[in-house]
Amino acid sequence: MSRRARVSYDLDTGAIKRLPDVEIKAILRAADEIISVGGRNMLCFILKGSNNQQIKKHGLESCPVYGF
């Protein structure tokens, strides 16, 4: 099986020039929790405070930035 073709995309940042330090630290803190467990989607689920099965399976609802 071959890999899927990558789709190019552009992010619209709107008027955001830089994220506040608090938000950057929260993202990095959550990313640290999922190093061997998940990827971008799981990071979003943690920051959103999702009740995803994978979040519960790995005990990530106890992450300090869960539901940031």
Residue pairs with C-beta under 8 A, 6 or more apart in sequence:
19 27
23 68
26 47
26 65
26 68
27 43
27 47
29 63
29 64
29 65
30 43
30 46
30 47
30 63
30 65
30 66
30 68
31 43
33 46
33 60
33 63
34 42
34 43
34 46
34 58
34 60
37 54
37 58
37 60
38 54
38 58
42 52
42 54
42 55
42 60
44 50
45 52
45 54
45 55
46 55
46 60
46 63
46 65
46 66
47 65
47 66
47 67
47 68
48 67
49 66
49 67
49 68
54 60
55 61
55 66
60 66
